[in-house]
Structures are given as C-alpha cells and as structure tokens.
Amino acid sequence: MPAYRDSDTVRKLSGEIDQLRIHASQPRVKLSETIREMINYCNANMQSDHLINPEKENPFKPKKTCLIL
C-alpha cells in the first residue's frame, strides 16, 4: 500500500476522532425533561400555530367558478 494512502487514512480517521470528541462533549439532557419542555412550548404557542389554527381562507385553494354545481 502506498504511503500517501496511509497518511490519507490517518488524516480521515483523526478527523473522525475529533468529530466524535466534539459529540461526546455535548451536554446530555434527559428525554423526560426535553419532552416536558416541548409540550410546554407547544401549549404556549398554540394560538399562533398555523397547523392547529389554520387561516380561514386558503390562498392556494383554487377558486370555484361554477355556481351551478
């Protein structure tokens, strides 16, 4: 195996190790706390959520032109 491939592999692996160290240093939060925060956020912003309270008239809905049907 040529030397340049070995150095390339070492460089890639050291980059992966650095990335894994960054991920390992991130603070972890318990799932129960995160879910509770998400529920509180959703409840607090429910009135301004367009998926829960849609607009009365959809601007993308095609206009009805035939009044007979």
N, C-alpha and C positions, 0 to 999 in steps of 0.2 A: 504494500500500500504506500503510495507516495506521501511524502512528509506534509505537503500542503493540505491533503485531505485530513490528516491527523490534527493539524492546527485548526483547520476549519471546524472539525467536530468538537474540539476542545472549546473553541470560542462559542459555538452554539450551545453547548452544554453549560458553560459558565453563565451565559445569558439566561438560560432556563433556571439555573440555580438562583440567580439574582432575582428573577421574577417570583420564584417560589418563596424566597425570603421576604419579599415585599408582601405577598399574600399572607404569609404566616404572621407577619407583624400587625396585620389589621385587627382592630378590636372586634370581638365577637359579642353579639347581643342575643339573649335567649329568644327563641321563637315566640314564646308566650308574651313577652314584652313587646315584640315587634307587631304581633297581630293586634294586641290591645291598642297600640299607637295608631295602627292603620284604621281600626274600627272607629276610634275617636276622631281621626282626621276626616273619614268619610261622613260621619254624623255631623261634624261641624260644618262641612262644606256641601251638604246635601242640597241646599236651596239653590246653589249656583251651578250644580252639576247638570249638564245638558243631556246626559244619558238618563237620569232619573226624572227630570222635569224638562221634557222636550219643548221646543218652540211650538207655538200654536199653529203656525203655518210653515211648512217645509218649503224653502225657496227652490229646492231641487226637484220637487214633485211636479210632474207635467200638469199643465193647466187643462181643465176639462173644457172642451169647446162645444160639444154636442149636448144640448139640453133636453133632447127628445128621449135619449136613452137614460 
